[in-house]
Amino acid sequence: MLPITKITCLMLLAAIAASAQPRRPNILFIAVDDLKPEIGAYGSRIAKTPNLDRLAASGTAFLANYCQQAVCGPTRASLLTGMRPDYTKVWDLKTRMRDMHPDILSLPQYFKSQGYTSQGIGKVYDPRCVDDETDGPSWSVPYHKTKDAYFAAEYGKPAVGRYQHPDNRTAAERYAREAQEKGLSKAATNDYVQEKVKPAVESADVPDNAYADGANVLQAIDILGGLAKVSSPFFFAVGLSKPHLPFVSPKRYWDLYNRQDMPVADYTTMPKNAPPIAMHNSGEIRSYTDISPLIDPATEKGYGLTLSVEKQRELLHGYYAAVSYLDANVGKLLRALDSLGLQENTIVVLWGDHGWHLGDHNLWCKHSNFEQATRTPLIISAPGLKATRTNSPSEFVDIFPTLCELTGLPIPAHLHGKSLVPVMKNPRHRVKEYSVSQYPRSGNTFETQRLGYADSKVMGYSLRTDRYRYTVWMGDGWKSWMPYDASKHISTELYDYHQDPGEKANHAGRPAMAAAQKELQGMMEGYFRSQVHQ
């Protein structure tokens, strides 16, 4: 842990240096919930994402980018502090990062200390993993809450915060009356309604700002207008919730797609020879009211969730519609930058907090160390740098030092990541040879109603190189800050993406892979050694 005095001195020295510099570039920091790299700029043949593609065409698209843990709270705490989950100790959706490290330095907090105006709106941190002020130390002004005035007046705010279709609104009102007749409290009434009205998809013929993301973006544009008038540079974080479940978006975005074209996964079983602990039971999506009646014990496999092809296509349709809705909202932000004359001196960063399983391996949601859960989009557009695409490995912990270098600020020495600026200048350059993700599991073979929560008995560490994914599952509460103990190593996975891009077989232990496995184990132990003194 970096002592408070060292952090304070670092901030002071950097602030003195900053005062002698010309105006630094602004930062528009766009966080997206559950967006996997299923966008046009990353090669999707289905997704319609012209605005994301435009952003990628103006900056660097990191095609081999990975999150540190595939669930909202931990990945965001890690990204926003530049520190891995075993340092933040945020592995679930209930631990507050400053309860673990009161003096931890966040990315917006650091930029605030360097003379930036730091503001935010929407889901940037996971609110369950920070204080009630959405991490008060990070912001120059109180964190913005979406004002009612930005929602479409003729519809009002969504029912239970999510739904606008008349059928869902009517049902929500009916169940609210039932709850009140039962004498339930306001909080209990809300819970009661959400137990009854919680479909995983919704298509409603409403304007964009009938939903929270559309209202958020309208308010964000007004905030940008105010930031354009201040003399100091700004760090403005805008969090967008879609395509997170439920897959709700205005009908116009559903109309962009033909449901029969939806790419249902062709491999829906556990990888051959994979340890059961690598899997989960898709607990998050099971809680939705249009999913639970479809669960048939006769078709359950003991992992993931078996759904009919028809239902899978509906979910896929909803996901892609939500991605296009997100794209439209990003487009509004980019056009606002242009119209305010901010584009020439603003760095734009867009990231999806983790990937998402869409039926592959019979899995839905995130919560794994597989490719579909850990690979994420990262696009950085910076003034003066040419647009490019790169397959050089990158991780979310690299964003903090990258933004420091792009703005000419000192890079705090304690950060776990590396600046990606050399890669932005030369896409063939490499600042690292692999990325590392991790995910906790309980001691049970299969989990029930996981919803992202986990204890700390077992942790899977997954190392991704250009060709391989090598995962070791460590038991007895072992963590990467401890000296490596082979006796705690309980399971191993090895996937070869050159020969098996769909992760259909775990090759760990095969004689033909012995040399590769030995090398990868050496790399993993080297990574562990690098973490012992962090």
N, C-alpha and C positions, 0 to 999 in steps of 0.2 A: 504494500500500500504506500502511495506517495504521501509523505507528511503534508499537513496543511501549510506549514511554513514554506515548503519548497514550491507548492502550487502558487501561493501568494506572491512569492518572489518572481516566479516565472511570468505570472500575469503582469506584474509591475514592470519588469524589464521589457516585455513585449509591447506594453502600452506606451512606454517611452519611445521605443523604436517606431511604433506606428504613428506617433504624433509628427514625426519628421517626414513621413511619406505622403505622396499625392493620394487623392481619394481612391480607396480600394474598391474592387468590384463588389456589387451586391450579390446576394445569393438567394435564389428562389429554390426552396427545398421541398420537393413534392413526394410525400410518402403515400404508398398505395397498399391497401390491405388485400392479401391473398392473390396478388397478380403474379402468375407464373409467366415465363417468357413466351407466351402464346400470343404474340403480336407480329404484325407484318414485318417489322424491322428485324425480327429474330427468325424469320423464315416461315411463319405460319401461313398456310394456304387457306385458312378458314377465317381468321380474325380480320375484321375491318377496322383498322386503326390508323387513319390518315394523319392524325395529329401527333401521335406517338412516333410514327414513321418520320414525320417532318422534324421532330425534335432530334431523333437519332441521326437524321441526315445533316444536322447542323453541329453534331458533337461526336463523342466517342460512345459506341455501343459495346459494352463489355459482354461478350457472348459466353464467356466461361466464368460467370460470377456466381458465388455461392454464399448463402446465409450461414450464420453460426449455429442457429438452432431453429428448427422449422415449427415455430409457434410464436404468436404475436409478441407477448410480453418479453420473453428472453431475447429474441432477435432485435427488437427495438432498443432495449436497454444496452445491448452489446454495440449496436451500430452507433447509437447516440453518445456513447462514452469512448468508443474505440477500444474497448476491452472485452475479452472473451467471456462467455457465460460462467466459466469456473472462477473467474475473478469477480464478476458482478454478483455471483451467487443467485442470480435470477434464472431459475430453471422452470418456472411454472407461471401461473396467472394470478398469483396472490402475494408473492414476495415483493416488497417495495425496495427498490435499489438503494435508496439512501438509508433505509434501515440497516442494510448490510454494510454500506460505505457512506457515512454522512458527508465525507469530504470528496466524494468522487466528482471528477470534472467532466461536465457534459460538453458536447460540441457547441450548442447555442450559448451556453454559459461562457465558454472560452471566447467566442466571437463577441459577446456582449462586453467582456472585459477589455477587448481591444478597440472599443469605440463604436462597435456596430449596434444598431437598434435591432433587438432580437424580439420577434413576435411570432405567434403561432395560432392556428385555428384548425379544428378537425382532429382526427386521430393521428397524432405523430408518435408520442409515447403511447403505450397501452396504459389507460388510466388506472388499471388495477395494480400497476407496478411502480407507481409514483405517488406523490402526495396529492392532496385534494386540490392543489393549485396547478395540476398537470406539470409538476416539477417547477415550483416557484423560482429556484435559483437560475433556471435557464432563460428567463424572459425579462425584457426591459419594462414591460407593462403587463398587467394581469392577462392571463391567457384568454383569448377571445372565445366566447360562447356564441353559437349561432342564434341570431335574433329572429324572433317570430316574423318580423316584417319582411324577411328575405324569402319566406315560403310563399308559394302561390296562394293568393288571398282567397280564391274561390274554393280551395281544397283544405287549407289549413295544414297543420302539422300531421304527419303520418300517424295512423293508429298504432299503438304500442311502439312508436318510434320507427316503424318499418313499412307499413302497408297503406296503399291508397285505393286499391280496387274497391268498388262499392260493396261487393259481397263481403270482403274482409272487414271493411269499416263497419258494416251493419252487424256482422257477427261480434266484432269487438265491443260495440255498444251494447248488444244484448247480454253478453257475458259480464260486462261491467255492471249492468243493472242487477244481474243475478248475485254478483259478489256483494253489492251494496245491500241487497235484501237479506243476505246472510250475515250482515253486520261486520264485514271484513274491513280492515284498515285500508288506507290508500295504497300502501306498499303491497299489502296482501292482495288487494284487488288487481293491481298491475300484474302480479305473479299469476293470479288465477286466470286473467285474460290471456296472458302469454302461453299458458298451458293449453288453452283451447284454440287460439288463433296464431298459428305459427307455421304457415306453409313455407316450403323451401324455395318456391318460385312465385313470381307475380308479374303479370304484364297488364299495365293500366294505361289507358289513353289519357295521359296527363302531361303537363309541361315538366321540363327537367327539374325545376325548383319545387315541384310537389314533394320530392324526396330530399333527404338531408344533404347529400352531396351537391345537388344543384343549388340549394340555398347557401351552403357553405361557400361555393365558388363565387356566387354573386357578392357575398360579404367580403370575401378575400380580394376581389377586384377593387372594391371600395377602399379596403385597407391599403392595397398597393398604390392607389391614387394618393392617399395620405403620405405614404412612405416616399413617393416620388418628390415630395415637396420639402423633405427634411435634408439638412446638410450632411448628415452622417450616412455611411453605407448601411444597408439593412441585410439581416438574415431573417427571411420570412419563410416559415414552415407551414405548408398546407397539407393536411391529411385527408385523403379520400377513402371512403370505406368500401366502395365496390371495386372488385367483384366478390367481396366477402359474402358468405351466406347471410340472409336469404338472398337468392338471385332475383332481386326486384329492380325493375327499370321501366322507363316509359315505353309504351308499345312500339314507338317508331324504331327503337333499337332492336326489338324482337323481329320487326318486319325486315330487317336487313338480312336475315338468315332463313334458310329452308331447313326445317327440322330433320328431314330425311338425309340431309348432307352431313349431319353431325357425326364426327369420327369416333364411334364407340370403340373402346379399347379392345384390341384383339388378343391380349394376353391377360387373363384374369385369374391366375393362380399364383400361389407362393413360388418364388424362385426355387428350382430344384436344389435340394441340400441346404437351403437357407435355415438358420435357427429360428424357431417360432418367435423368439423375443424381438426379431426384426420387424414383426408385423404389429398391427393394431386392429381394433374392431370398428373403425370409422364412427366412434362414439358421438362426435359432434353432430353429424348429419342425422343420426338416429333420433335425435330429440325433436325433429320437425314433424308436424302433425300430418303431413301428407306422405311421410316416409314410414313412420311406425306401423300403420295398418298393412303395409306391403311386405313387412318382414315375415318370411316363411321359415319356420324352424327346419323344414324338410330340405330347404335349399342352402341353409347356412353352412359355411365351410369352416367355422371356428376362427376365422380372421376376416377382416374387411366386411363388406356388405354386398349381398347378392341381390341385384335388382333386375327387373325385366328390361329388355332392350328399349321398349317404349319409354319407361321411366328414365333410363339413362339418357336417352336422346332429349327428353324434356329438361333434365338437369344441365346437360351440355348446352342446349339452346339458351337456357337462362344464364349460364356462365358467360357465353360469348356475347349475349345481349348486354350484360352488365359490363363487360370489357369495352364494348363500343360506347356505352354510356359514360364510362370513365374517360374514354378517349375524347369524347365531346367536351367534357368538363376541363380536361387538360388543354384542349384547343382554346377554350375561353380564356384561360390564364395566359397562354402564350400570346394571344391576340391583344390582351390587356397590356402585356409588356411592350408590345410593338406600339400600341396607340399612345402609351405614356412616354415613349422615347427612352425606355429603360433597357432595351435589348442589347445595345452596344456595350453596356457595362454591367451586365448581369450574368452570373454563372447560374445555369439551371441544372439541378440534380433531380433525377427521378428514379425511384427504386420501388420494387415490390417486396414486401417484408419477408416472403418465403414463397416457395412453389405450392402446388396443390395437386393431389391425386384426383384424376377424373376417371376412375374405374380401373386403371392399370393395377395389376396384382390383386384385383378385387377390392382395392382401397379407394376411399373417398376422404377428402380433407387433407391435412398435412401430417404432422406428428410422426415422421419417420426420418431415416437417414438415406433413403433412396433418392435417385436423381430427380424424380418429379417433385419431391418435396423440398429439396435443398437448392436446386438451381433457380436463380432469380434474375430478373432484368435489372440492369443498372445502366443508366444513360447520363453522361455528364457533358454539357455543352458550355464551353468557356470562351470568352472573347480572345481572339488572337490565335486560337488553335484550330487547325483544319479538322474537318469531319473525317472519321475513320471508324473501322470495326476491328475488333481484336479478339483473338482466342487466347490471349495471355491470361493465366489464372489471376483471379481477383476475389476479394472477400469484402464483406460489409465493414470489417474493422479497418479497411483501407480508406474509407471515405473521409474520416476525420483528418488524417495527415494529408490526404490529397487536397482537400479544401484549404488547408493551411498553406501548402505550397502555391496553390493557384492564386491566393490572395496576398502572398508575400509575408505571411505571419510565421513566426518560429513554430516548429513542430514540437509539441511536448514530448519529452524523451520517454515517458512511461507508456506511450500508446503501443498497442500490440500489432497494429497494422503498418503498412508501408505506403508511401505516396505512389499513386498511379500516374503521376504527371509524365514520367519517362515513357510509359506505355502510350499515353495520349499523343505524345510527340512522335513516337515510332511504334506502331502496333505490333511489330515483331519483337520488341524488347520485352523482357521478363523481369519482374521484381521478386518473384517467388516461383517455386516449382510445383506447389500444390496448395489446395485450400482445405480447411478443416471445418467440419460440422460435427455436431453432437446431439444426442437425444437421450433423455432418461427413460427408464422403464422401471416398473415395480417388479417385485420378485415373481409375480404371477405369469404363467405362460401367456395368457390372453387377458386383456384388460376390458373392464366393463364401464361404459359411460365415462370415458376418459376426459373428454372436454378440455384437453390440454394440461390437466393437472398430473403431477407425478411425484413420487417420493424419490429419495436419493440413493436407493439401494444399488441400482445398476445403471451404468452410463455407457452408451455406445459412442465411440469416437470414430469418425469417418473421414478418411484422407482421400482427396480426389486429385489425381494427376491427369495429364492429357488423356491417358488411355484407361487407367484403372480407378476403381473405387475400392479402398481397403478399409474395412470396419472391424474394430475390436470392441467386444462387450466386456466391461470390467465390473466385477461384483464387489460386494461387501463395502459399499460406500466409497470405493476408491475414486479419487479425482486427480486431474492432471497436475496439480501442484505437489502431489506426493511423489516420492521416488518410485520408479516403475517396479511393480511387483508381479512377476509372471504368474504367481499362484492365484492372482485375482482375475486373470484373463479367462473368461468362461466360454466365449464363442467368437468365431471369426467369419467374416464374409470377404469375398474377393470377386469383383465383377470386371469383365474385360469388354469395354465398350467398342473396341474395334471388331471383335467377333460376335458380340452379344449386346447390341445397343438397348435391347428391351429388358435386360437384367433377368433373363429367364433361368439362369443357373448360377449358383454360388460355386466358384472354382477353388475355394480354399481347400487345401489338403490334397489336391490332385498332383500327381508326380510331374505332369507336364508344366505345371505352374510353380514348381518349387522354387526356381531361381527368382521369379518375379515376386513371389510371396516373401522370400527372405529379404529381398531389397526393400519391399514395402514395409515389412515389419521393422527393419532398421530405420526407415524414414519416420515411422510412427514413434518409435522409441526416442529418436532424435527430437521430434516435436515435443514429446513429454519432458525430456530433459530441459528444453528451452522454457518450459512453463514452471519448473520447480521453484524458481526464485522470483516469480512474478508477484 
